[in-house]
């Protein structure tokens, strides 16, 4: 069983195509400084804000209710 730590091989037409493994546990709590360090090192593309603002300008107010 994968949950017990055992890997499983996925076969397609008798050939191994993938390996299914258990995901390691992630810490549930990290200190603020560590969170900020991780967050700041993975910020989105700076142009993303402009693209999102442009897309969000449109609304769905003219559509009928579901």
mmJSON file of the N, C-alpha and C atoms, coordinates in Angstrom:
{"data_MODEL":{"atom_site":{
"group_PDB":["ATOM","ATOM","ATOM","ATOM","ATOM","ATOM","ATOM","ATOM","ATOM","ATOM","ATOM","ATOM","ATOM","ATOM","ATOM","ATOM","ATOM","ATOM","ATOM","ATOM","ATOM","ATOM","ATOM","ATOM","ATOM","ATOM","ATOM","ATOM","ATOM","ATOM","ATOM","ATOM","ATOM","ATOM","ATOM","ATOM","ATOM","ATOM","ATOM","ATOM","ATOM","ATOM","ATOM","ATOM","ATOM","ATOM","ATOM","ATOM","ATOM","ATOM","ATOM","ATOM","ATOM","ATOM","ATOM","ATOM","ATOM","ATOM","ATOM","ATOM","ATOM","ATOM","ATOM","ATOM","ATOM","ATOM","ATOM","ATOM","ATOM","ATOM","ATOM","ATOM","ATOM","ATOM","ATOM","ATOM","ATOM","ATOM","ATOM","ATOM","ATOM","ATOM","ATOM","ATOM","ATOM","ATOM","ATOM","ATOM","ATOM","ATOM","ATOM","ATOM","ATOM","ATOM","ATOM","ATOM","ATOM","ATOM","ATOM","ATOM","ATOM","ATOM","ATOM","ATOM","ATOM","ATOM","ATOM","ATOM","ATOM","ATOM","ATOM","ATOM","ATOM","ATOM","ATOM","ATOM","ATOM","ATOM","ATOM","ATOM","ATOM","ATOM","ATOM","ATOM","ATOM","ATOM","ATOM","ATOM","ATOM","ATOM","ATOM","ATOM","ATOM","ATOM","ATOM","ATOM","ATOM","ATOM","ATOM","ATOM","ATOM","ATOM","ATOM","ATOM","ATOM","ATOM","ATOM","ATOM","ATOM","ATOM","ATOM","ATOM","ATOM","ATOM","ATOM","ATOM","ATOM","ATOM","ATOM","ATOM","ATOM","ATOM","ATOM","ATOM","ATOM","ATOM","ATOM","ATOM","ATOM","ATOM","ATOM","ATOM","ATOM","ATOM","ATOM","ATOM","ATOM","ATOM","ATOM","ATOM","ATOM","ATOM","ATOM","ATOM","ATOM","ATOM","ATOM","ATOM","ATOM","ATOM","ATOM","ATOM","ATOM","ATOM","ATOM","ATOM","ATOM","ATOM"],
"id":[1,2,3,4,5,6,7,8,9,10,11,12,13,14,15,16,17,18,19,20,21,22,23,24,25,26,27,28,29,30,31,32,33,34,35,36,37,38,39,40,41,42,43,44,45,46,47,48,49,50,51,52,53,54,55,56,57,58,59,60,61,62,63,64,65,66,67,68,69,70,71,72,73,74,75,76,77,78,79,80,81,82,83,84,85,86,87,88,89,90,91,92,93,94,95,96,97,98,99,100,101,102,103,104,105,106,107,108,109,110,111,112,113,114,115,116,117,118,119,120,121,122,123,124,125,126,127,128,129,130,131,132,133,134,135,136,137,138,139,140,141,142,143,144,145,146,147,148,149,150,151,152,153,154,155,156,157,158,159,160,161,162,163,164,165,166,167,168,169,170,171,172,173,174,175,176,177,178,179,180,181,182,183,184,185,186,187,188,189,190,191,192,193,194,195,196,197,198],
"type_symbol":["N","C","C","N","C","C","N","C","C","N","C","C","N","C","C","N","C","C","N","C","C","N","C","C","N","C","C","N","C","C","N","C","C","N","C","C","N","C","C","N","C","C","N","C","C","N","C","C","N","C","C","N","C","C","N","C","C","N","C","C","N","C","C","N","C","C","N","C","C","N","C","C","N","C","C","N","C","C","N","C","C","N","C","C","N","C","C","N","C","C","N","C","C","N","C","C","N","C","C","N","C","C","N","C","C","N","C","C","N","C","C","N","C","C","N","C","C","N","C","C","N","C","C","N","C","C","N","C","C","N","C","C","N","C","C","N","C","C","N","C","C","N","C","C","N","C","C","N","C","C","N","C","C","N","C","C","N","C","C","N","C","C","N","C","C","N","C","C","N","C","C","N","C","C","N","C","C","N","C","C","N","C","C","N","C","C","N","C","C","N","C","C","N","C","C","N","C","C"],
"label_atom_id":["N","CA","C","N","CA","C","N","CA","C","N","CA","C","N","CA","C","N","CA","C","N","CA","C","N","CA","C","N","CA","C","N","CA","C","N","CA","C","N","CA","C","N","CA","C","N","CA","C","N","CA","C","N","CA","C","N","CA","C","N","CA","C","N","CA","C","N","CA","C","N","CA","C","N","CA","C","N","CA","C","N","CA","C","N","CA","C","N","CA","C","N","CA","C","N","CA","C","N","CA","C","N","CA","C","N","CA","C","N","CA","C","N","CA","C","N","CA","C","N","CA","C","N","CA","C","N","CA","C","N","CA","C","N","CA","C","N","CA","C","N","CA","C","N","CA","C","N","CA","C","N","CA","C","N","CA","C","N","CA","C","N","CA","C","N","CA","C","N","CA","C","N","CA","C","N","CA","C","N","CA","C","N","CA","C","N","CA","C","N","CA","C","N","CA","C","N","CA","C","N","CA","C","N","CA","C","N","CA","C","N","CA","C","N","CA","C","N","CA","C","N","CA","C","N","CA","C","N","CA","C"],
"label_alt_id":[null,null,null,null,null,null,null,null,null,null,null,null,null,null,null,null,null,null,null,null,null,null,null,null,null,null,null,null,null,null,null,null,null,null,null,null,null,null,null,null,null,null,null,null,null,null,null,null,null,null,null,null,null,null,null,null,null,null,null,null,null,null,null,null,null,null,null,null,null,null,null,null,null,null,null,null,null,null,null,null,null,null,null,null,null,null,null,null,null,null,null,null,null,null,null,null,null,null,null,null,null,null,null,null,null,null,null,null,null,null,null,null,null,null,null,null,null,null,null,null,null,null,null,null,null,null,null,null,null,null,null,null,null,null,null,null,null,null,null,null,null,null,null,null,null,null,null,null,null,null,null,null,null,null,null,null,null,null,null,null,null,null,null,null,null,null,null,null,null,null,null,null,null,null,null,null,null,null,null,null,null,null,null,null,null,null,null,null,null,null,null,null,null,null,null,null,null,null],
"label_comp_id":["UNK","UNK","UNK","UNK","UNK","UNK","UNK","UNK","UNK","UNK","UNK","UNK","UNK","UNK","UNK","UNK","UNK","UNK","UNK","UNK","UNK","UNK","UNK","UNK","UNK","UNK","UNK","UNK","UNK","UNK","UNK","UNK","UNK","UNK","UNK","UNK","UNK","UNK","UNK","UNK","UNK","UNK","UNK","UNK","UNK","UNK","UNK","UNK","UNK","UNK","UNK","UNK","UNK","UNK","UNK","UNK","UNK","UNK","UNK","UNK","UNK","UNK","UNK","UNK","UNK","UNK","UNK","UNK","UNK","UNK","UNK","UNK","UNK","UNK","UNK","UNK","UNK","UNK","UNK","UNK","UNK","UNK","UNK","UNK","UNK","UNK","UNK","UNK","UNK","UNK","UNK","UNK","UNK","UNK","UNK","UNK","UNK","UNK","UNK","UNK","UNK","UNK","UNK","UNK","UNK","UNK","UNK","UNK","UNK","UNK","UNK","UNK","UNK","UNK","UNK","UNK","UNK","UNK","UNK","UNK","UNK","UNK","UNK","UNK","UNK","UNK","UNK","UNK","UNK","UNK","UNK","UNK","UNK","UNK","UNK","UNK","UNK","UNK","UNK","UNK","UNK","UNK","UNK","UNK","UNK","UNK","UNK","UNK","UNK","UNK","UNK","UNK","UNK","UNK","UNK","UNK","UNK","UNK","UNK","UNK","UNK","UNK","UNK","UNK","UNK","UNK","UNK","UNK","UNK","UNK","UNK","UNK","UNK","UNK","UNK","UNK","UNK","UNK","UNK","UNK","UNK","UNK","UNK","UNK","UNK","UNK","UNK","UNK","UNK","UNK","UNK","UNK","UNK","UNK","UNK","UNK","UNK","UNK"],
"label_asym_id":["A","A","A","A","A","A","A","A","A","A","A","A","A","A","A","A","A","A","A","A","A","A","A","A","A","A","A","A","A","A","A","A","A","A","A","A","A","A","A","A","A","A","A","A","A","A","A","A","A","A","A","A","A","A","A","A","A","A","A","A","A","A","A","A","A","A","A","A","A","A","A","A","A","A","A","A","A","A","A","A","A","A","A","A","A","A","A","A","A","A","A","A","A","A","A","A","A","A","A","A","A","A","A","A","A","A","A","A","A","A","A","A","A","A","A","A","A","A","A","A","A","A","A","A","A","A","A","A","A","A","A","A","A","A","A","A","A","A","A","A","A","A","A","A","A","A","A","A","A","A","A","A","A","A","A","A","A","A","A","A","A","A","A","A","A","A","A","A","A","A","A","A","A","A","A","A","A","A","A","A","A","A","A","A","A","A","A","A","A","A","A","A","A","A","A","A","A","A"],
"label_entity_id":["1","1","1","1","1","1","1","1","1","1","1","1","1","1","1","1","1","1","1","1","1","1","1","1","1","1","1","1","1","1","1","1","1","1","1","1","1","1","1","1","1","1","1","1","1","1","1","1","1","1","1","1","1","1","1","1","1","1","1","1","1","1","1","1","1","1","1","1","1","1","1","1","1","1","1","1","1","1","1","1","1","1","1","1","1","1","1","1","1","1","1","1","1","1","1","1","1","1","1","1","1","1","1","1","1","1","1","1","1","1","1","1","1","1","1","1","1","1","1","1","1","1","1","1","1","1","1","1","1","1","1","1","1","1","1","1","1","1","1","1","1","1","1","1","1","1","1","1","1","1","1","1","1","1","1","1","1","1","1","1","1","1","1","1","1","1","1","1","1","1","1","1","1","1","1","1","1","1","1","1","1","1","1","1","1","1","1","1","1","1","1","1","1","1","1","1","1","1"],
"label_seq_id":[1,1,1,2,2,2,3,3,3,4,4,4,5,5,5,6,6,6,7,7,7,8,8,8,9,9,9,10,10,10,11,11,11,12,12,12,13,13,13,14,14,14,15,15,15,16,16,16,17,17,17,18,18,18,19,19,19,20,20,20,21,21,21,22,22,22,23,23,23,24,24,24,25,25,25,26,26,26,27,27,27,28,28,28,29,29,29,30,30,30,31,31,31,32,32,32,33,33,33,34,34,34,35,35,35,36,36,36,37,37,37,38,38,38,39,39,39,40,40,40,41,41,41,42,42,42,43,43,43,44,44,44,45,45,45,46,46,46,47,47,47,48,48,48,49,49,49,50,50,50,51,51,51,52,52,52,53,53,53,54,54,54,55,55,55,56,56,56,57,57,57,58,58,58,59,59,59,60,60,60,61,61,61,62,62,62,63,63,63,64,64,64,65,65,65,66,66,66],
"pdbx_PDB_ins_code":[null,null,null,null,null,null,null,null,null,null,null,null,null,null,null,null,null,null,null,null,null,null,null,null,null,null,null,null,null,null,null,null,null,null,null,null,null,null,null,null,null,null,null,null,null,null,null,null,null,null,null,null,null,null,null,null,null,null,null,null,null,null,null,null,null,null,null,null,null,null,null,null,null,null,null,null,null,null,null,null,null,null,null,null,null,null,null,null,null,null,null,null,null,null,null,null,null,null,null,null,null,null,null,null,null,null,null,null,null,null,null,null,null,null,null,null,null,null,null,null,null,null,null,null,null,null,null,null,null,null,null,null,null,null,null,null,null,null,null,null,null,null,null,null,null,null,null,null,null,null,null,null,null,null,null,null,null,null,null,null,null,null,null,null,null,null,null,null,null,null,null,null,null,null,null,null,null,null,null,null,null,null,null,null,null,null,null,null,null,null,null,null,null,null,null,null,null,null],
"Cartn_x":[0.838,0.0,0.88,0.524,1.29,1.263,0.121,-0.004,0.962,1.28,2.194,3.655,3.894,5.253,5.765,4.939,5.348,5.069,6.023,5.82,4.999,4.235,3.49,3.896,4.059,4.371,3.077,2.821,1.646,2.069,1.338,1.658,0.592,1.027,0.127,0.55,-0.348,-0.025,1.187,1.288,2.367,3.695,3.745,4.987,4.85,5.849,5.791,5.851,4.896,4.841,4.928,4.702,4.738,4.96,5.419,5.61,4.752,3.953,3.106,3.771,4.089,4.754,3.996,4.196,3.559,4.21,3.422,3.915,4.393,5.545,6.057,5.185,5.199,4.403,5.01,4.189,4.636,4.435,5.303,5.09,3.814,3.071,1.826,2.055,3.182,3.455,4.891,5.076,6.424,6.449,7.6,7.695,7.521,7.123,6.814,7.975,9.177,10.338,10.534,10.307,10.452,9.361,8.131,7.037,7.351,7.774,8.088,9.218,10.248,11.364,10.882,10.053,9.549,8.618,7.766,6.797,7.491,8.434,9.097,9.963,10.434,11.278,10.457,9.122,8.277,7.17,7.434,6.398,6.122,4.915,4.484,5.165,5.011,5.507,4.98,5.836,5.381,4.295,4.279,3.262,1.912,1.888,0.644,-0.405,-0.017,-0.976,-1.678,-0.944,-1.556,-2.503,-2.091,-2.949,-4.241,-4.137,-5.322,-6.246,-5.673,-6.489,-7.252,-6.594,-7.242,-8.377,-8.16,-9.185,-10.341,-10.031,-11.065,-11.948,-11.559,-12.374,-13.744,-13.823,-15.104,-15.898,-17.219,-18.085,-19.059,-19.784,-20.812,-22.206,-22.301,-23.587,-24.637,-24.221,-25.182,-25.694,-25.188,-25.624,-26.839,-27.723,-28.886,-28.45,-29.256,-28.919,-28.96,-28.192,-28.152,-29.385],
"Cartn_y":[-1.19,0.0,1.25,2.199,3.446,4.19,4.21,4.93,4.384,3.103,2.478,2.689,3.409,3.7,2.836,1.956,1.074,1.747,1.705,2.248,1.279,1.817,0.99,1.406,0.449,0.714,0.637,1.652,1.691,1.166,0.158,-0.447,-0.1,0.033,0.239,-0.74,-1.605,-2.652,-3.465,-3.749,-4.567,-3.851,-2.553,-1.78,-0.796,-0.688,0.297,1.711,2.554,3.933,4.978,4.579,5.55,4.84,5.618,5.099,5.948,5.301,5.972,5.83,6.954,6.938,7.819,7.559,8.37,9.75,10.742,12.106,12.317,12.927,13.211,14.219,14.155,15.098,16.483,17.469,18.854,19.423,20.302,20.916,21.757,21.691,22.445,23.862,24.1,25.43,25.8,27.011,27.542,28.94,29.356,30.691,31.755,32.93,34.029,34.327,34.405,34.742,33.724,32.442,31.404,31.529,31.821,32.024,33.178,34.305,35.482,35.168,34.475,34.125,33.274,32.267,31.403,32.154,32.982,33.725,34.703,35.453,36.467,35.864,34.651,34.034,33.395,33.391,32.742,33.656,34.927,35.852,35.679,35.993,35.84,36.87,36.643,37.547,38.96,39.974,41.337,41.825,41.326,41.744,41.087,40.091,39.388,40.332,41.246,42.179,43.006,43.517,44.312,43.456,42.224,41.328,41.018,40.748,40.434,41.641,42.815,44.032,44.256,43.994,44.16,43.155,41.928,40.897,41.111,41.586,41.754,42.963,43.801,44.983,44.581,43.463,42.991,42.331,42.437,41.795,40.864,40.139,39.237,39.775,41.061,41.643,41.52,41.481,41.436,40.025,39.017,37.64,37.319,36.457,36.078,35.203,35.151,34.302,32.83,32.034,30.592,29.884],
"Cartn_z":[0.0,0.0,0.0,-0.817,-0.914,0.411,1.066,2.324,3.372,3.294,4.239,3.839,2.727,2.306,1.17,0.656,-0.44,-1.786,-2.714,-4.055,-4.887,-5.835,-6.777,-8.185,-9.072,-10.467,-11.272,-12.082,-12.941,-14.311,-14.815,-16.107,-17.137,-18.384,-19.505,-20.593,-20.97,-21.947,-21.512,-20.217,-19.701,-19.53,-19.823,-19.681,-18.527,-17.667,-16.587,-17.154,-16.737,-17.243,-16.139,-14.897,-13.804,-12.485,-11.508,-10.153,-9.213,-8.388,-7.415,-6.054,-5.429,-4.126,-3.148,-1.885,-0.847,-0.81,-0.546,-0.426,1.003,1.153,2.489,3.216,4.485,5.285,5.234,5.146,5.144,6.546,6.979,8.296,8.289,9.382,9.456,9.976,10.59,11.132,10.809,10.328,10.16,10.755,11.205,11.811,10.734,11.165,10.244,9.306,9.833,9.009,7.885,8.179,7.16,6.102,6.541,5.593,4.648,5.204,4.385,3.409,3.868,2.997,1.82,2.109,1.044,0.1,0.667,-0.135,-1.071,-0.547,-1.356,-2.458,-2.253,-3.278,-4.392,-4.274,-5.28,-5.778,-5.88,-6.328,-7.816,-8.2,-9.587,-10.491,-11.757,-12.786,-12.509,-12.505,-12.219,-13.183,-14.39,-15.358,-15.1,-14.231,-13.939,-13.369,-12.49,-11.879,-12.951,-13.91,-14.982,-15.815,-16.125,-16.904,-16.153,-14.859,-14.061,-13.941,-13.764,-13.693,-14.989,-16.097,-17.397,-17.572,-17.185,-17.311,-16.342,-15.14,-14.107,-14.379,-15.319,-15.619,-16.14,-16.831,-17.35,-16.227,-16.34,-15.342,-16.04,-15.264,-15.789,-15.453,-15.133,-14.739,-15.834,-17.093,-18.195,-18.461,-17.771,-17.982,-17.123,-17.62,-16.805,-15.634,-14.563,-13.418,-13.82,-13.11,-13.394,-12.925],
"occupancy":[1.0,1.0,1.0,1.0,1.0,1.0,1.0,1.0,1.0,1.0,1.0,1.0,1.0,1.0,1.0,1.0,1.0,1.0,1.0,1.0,1.0,1.0,1.0,1.0,1.0,1.0,1.0,1.0,1.0,1.0,1.0,1.0,1.0,1.0,1.0,1.0,1.0,1.0,1.0,1.0,1.0,1.0,1.0,1.0,1.0,1.0,1.0,1.0,1.0,1.0,1.0,1.0,1.0,1.0,1.0,1.0,1.0,1.0,1.0,1.0,1.0,1.0,1.0,1.0,1.0,1.0,1.0,1.0,1.0,1.0,1.0,1.0,1.0,1.0,1.0,1.0,1.0,1.0,1.0,1.0,1.0,1.0,1.0,1.0,1.0,1.0,1.0,1.0,1.0,1.0,1.0,1.0,1.0,1.0,1.0,1.0,1.0,1.0,1.0,1.0,1.0,1.0,1.0,1.0,1.0,1.0,1.0,1.0,1.0,1.0,1.0,1.0,1.0,1.0,1.0,1.0,1.0,1.0,1.0,1.0,1.0,1.0,1.0,1.0,1.0,1.0,1.0,1.0,1.0,1.0,1.0,1.0,1.0,1.0,1.0,1.0,1.0,1.0,1.0,1.0,1.0,1.0,1.0,1.0,1.0,1.0,1.0,1.0,1.0,1.0,1.0,1.0,1.0,1.0,1.0,1.0,1.0,1.0,1.0,1.0,1.0,1.0,1.0,1.0,1.0,1.0,1.0,1.0,1.0,1.0,1.0,1.0,1.0,1.0,1.0,1.0,1.0,1.0,1.0,1.0,1.0,1.0,1.0,1.0,1.0,1.0,1.0,1.0,1.0,1.0,1.0,1.0,1.0,1.0,1.0,1.0,1.0,1.0],
"B_iso_or_equiv":[0.0,0.0,0.0,0.0,0.0,0.0,0.0,0.0,0.0,0.0,0.0,0.0,0.0,0.0,0.0,0.0,0.0,0.0,0.0,0.0,0.0,0.0,0.0,0.0,0.0,0.0,0.0,0.0,0.0,0.0,0.0,0.0,0.0,0.0,0.0,0.0,0.0,0.0,0.0,0.0,0.0,0.0,0.0,0.0,0.0,0.0,0.0,0.0,0.0,0.0,0.0,0.0,0.0,0.0,0.0,0.0,0.0,0.0,0.0,0.0,0.0,0.0,0.0,0.0,0.0,0.0,0.0,0.0,0.0,0.0,0.0,0.0,0.0,0.0,0.0,0.0,0.0,0.0,0.0,0.0,0.0,0.0,0.0,0.0,0.0,0.0,0.0,0.0,0.0,0.0,0.0,0.0,0.0,0.0,0.0,0.0,0.0,0.0,0.0,0.0,0.0,0.0,0.0,0.0,0.0,0.0,0.0,0.0,0.0,0.0,0.0,0.0,0.0,0.0,0.0,0.0,0.0,0.0,0.0,0.0,0.0,0.0,0.0,0.0,0.0,0.0,0.0,0.0,0.0,0.0,0.0,0.0,0.0,0.0,0.0,0.0,0.0,0.0,0.0,0.0,0.0,0.0,0.0,0.0,0.0,0.0,0.0,0.0,0.0,0.0,0.0,0.0,0.0,0.0,0.0,0.0,0.0,0.0,0.0,0.0,0.0,0.0,0.0,0.0,0.0,0.0,0.0,0.0,0.0,0.0,0.0,0.0,0.0,0.0,0.0,0.0,0.0,0.0,0.0,0.0,0.0,0.0,0.0,0.0,0.0,0.0,0.0,0.0,0.0,0.0,0.0,0.0,0.0,0.0,0.0,0.0,0.0,0.0],
"pdbx_formal_charge":[null,null,null,null,null,null,null,null,null,null,null,null,null,null,null,null,null,null,null,null,null,null,null,null,null,null,null,null,null,null,null,null,null,null,null,null,null,null,null,null,null,null,null,null,null,null,null,null,null,null,null,null,null,null,null,null,null,null,null,null,null,null,null,null,null,null,null,null,null,null,null,null,null,null,null,null,null,null,null,null,null,null,null,null,null,null,null,null,null,null,null,null,null,null,null,null,null,null,null,null,null,null,null,null,null,null,null,null,null,null,null,null,null,null,null,null,null,null,null,null,null,null,null,null,null,null,null,null,null,null,null,null,null,null,null,null,null,null,null,null,null,null,null,null,null,null,null,null,null,null,null,null,null,null,null,null,null,null,null,null,null,null,null,null,null,null,null,null,null,null,null,null,null,null,null,null,null,null,null,null,null,null,null,null,null,null,null,null,null,null,null,null,null,null,null,null,null,null],
"auth_seq_id":[1,1,1,2,2,2,3,3,3,4,4,4,5,5,5,6,6,6,7,7,7,8,8,8,9,9,9,10,10,10,11,11,11,12,12,12,13,13,13,14,14,14,15,15,15,16,16,16,17,17,17,18,18,18,19,19,19,20,20,20,21,21,21,22,22,22,23,23,23,24,24,24,25,25,25,26,26,26,27,27,27,28,28,28,29,29,29,30,30,30,31,31,31,32,32,32,33,33,33,34,34,34,35,35,35,36,36,36,37,37,37,38,38,38,39,39,39,40,40,40,41,41,41,42,42,42,43,43,43,44,44,44,45,45,45,46,46,46,47,47,47,48,48,48,49,49,49,50,50,50,51,51,51,52,52,52,53,53,53,54,54,54,55,55,55,56,56,56,57,57,57,58,58,58,59,59,59,60,60,60,61,61,61,62,62,62,63,63,63,64,64,64,65,65,65,66,66,66],
"auth_comp_id":["UNK","UNK","UNK","UNK","UNK","UNK","UNK","UNK","UNK","UNK","UNK","UNK","UNK","UNK","UNK","UNK","UNK","UNK","UNK","UNK","UNK","UNK","UNK","UNK","UNK","UNK","UNK","UNK","UNK","UNK","UNK","UNK","UNK","UNK","UNK","UNK","UNK","UNK","UNK","UNK","UNK","UNK","UNK","UNK","UNK","UNK","UNK","UNK","UNK","UNK","UNK","UNK","UNK","UNK","UNK","UNK","UNK","UNK","UNK","UNK","UNK","UNK","UNK","UNK","UNK","UNK","UNK","UNK","UNK","UNK","UNK","UNK","UNK","UNK","UNK","UNK","UNK","UNK","UNK","UNK","UNK","UNK","UNK","UNK","UNK","UNK","UNK","UNK","UNK","UNK","UNK","UNK","UNK","UNK","UNK","UNK","UNK","UNK","UNK","UNK","UNK","UNK","UNK","UNK","UNK","UNK","UNK","UNK","UNK","UNK","UNK","UNK","UNK","UNK","UNK","UNK","UNK","UNK","UNK","UNK","UNK","UNK","UNK","UNK","UNK","UNK","UNK","UNK","UNK","UNK","UNK","UNK","UNK","UNK","UNK","UNK","UNK","UNK","UNK","UNK","UNK","UNK","UNK","UNK","UNK","UNK","UNK","UNK","UNK","UNK","UNK","UNK","UNK","UNK","UNK","UNK","UNK","UNK","UNK","UNK","UNK","UNK","UNK","UNK","UNK","UNK","UNK","UNK","UNK","UNK","UNK","UNK","UNK","UNK","UNK","UNK","UNK","UNK","UNK","UNK","UNK","UNK","UNK","UNK","UNK","UNK","UNK","UNK","UNK","UNK","UNK","UNK","UNK","UNK","UNK","UNK","UNK","UNK"],
"auth_asym_id":["A","A","A","A","A","A","A","A","A","A","A","A","A","A","A","A","A","A","A","A","A","A","A","A","A","A","A","A","A","A","A","A","A","A","A","A","A","A","A","A","A","A","A","A","A","A","A","A","A","A","A","A","A","A","A","A","A","A","A","A","A","A","A","A","A","A","A","A","A","A","A","A","A","A","A","A","A","A","A","A","A","A","A","A","A","A","A","A","A","A","A","A","A","A","A","A","A","A","A","A","A","A","A","A","A","A","A","A","A","A","A","A","A","A","A","A","A","A","A","A","A","A","A","A","A","A","A","A","A","A","A","A","A","A","A","A","A","A","A","A","A","A","A","A","A","A","A","A","A","A","A","A","A","A","A","A","A","A","A","A","A","A","A","A","A","A","A","A","A","A","A","A","A","A","A","A","A","A","A","A","A","A","A","A","A","A","A","A","A","A","A","A","A","A","A","A","A","A"],
"auth_atom_id":["N","CA","C","N","CA","C","N","CA","C","N","CA","C","N","CA","C","N","CA","C","N","CA","C","N","CA","C","N","CA","C","N","CA","C","N","CA","C","N","CA","C","N","CA","C","N","CA","C","N","CA","C","N","CA","C","N","CA","C","N","CA","C","N","CA","C","N","CA","C","N","CA","C","N","CA","C","N","CA","C","N","CA","C","N","CA","C","N","CA","C","N","CA","C","N","CA","C","N","CA","C","N","CA","C","N","CA","C","N","CA","C","N","CA","C","N","CA","C","N","CA","C","N","CA","C","N","CA","C","N","CA","C","N","CA","C","N","CA","C","N","CA","C","N","CA","C","N","CA","C","N","CA","C","N","CA","C","N","CA","C","N","CA","C","N","CA","C","N","CA","C","N","CA","C","N","CA","C","N","CA","C","N","CA","C","N","CA","C","N","CA","C","N","CA","C","N","CA","C","N","CA","C","N","CA","C","N","CA","C","N","CA","C","N","CA","C","N","CA","C","N","CA","C","N","CA","C","N","CA","C"],
"pdbx_PDB_model_num":[1,1,1,1,1,1,1,1,1,1,1,1,1,1,1,1,1,1,1,1,1,1,1,1,1,1,1,1,1,1,1,1,1,1,1,1,1,1,1,1,1,1,1,1,1,1,1,1,1,1,1,1,1,1,1,1,1,1,1,1,1,1,1,1,1,1,1,1,1,1,1,1,1,1,1,1,1,1,1,1,1,1,1,1,1,1,1,1,1,1,1,1,1,1,1,1,1,1,1,1,1,1,1,1,1,1,1,1,1,1,1,1,1,1,1,1,1,1,1,1,1,1,1,1,1,1,1,1,1,1,1,1,1,1,1,1,1,1,1,1,1,1,1,1,1,1,1,1,1,1,1,1,1,1,1,1,1,1,1,1,1,1,1,1,1,1,1,1,1,1,1,1,1,1,1,1,1,1,1,1,1,1,1,1,1,1,1,1,1,1,1,1,1,1,1,1,1,1]
}}}
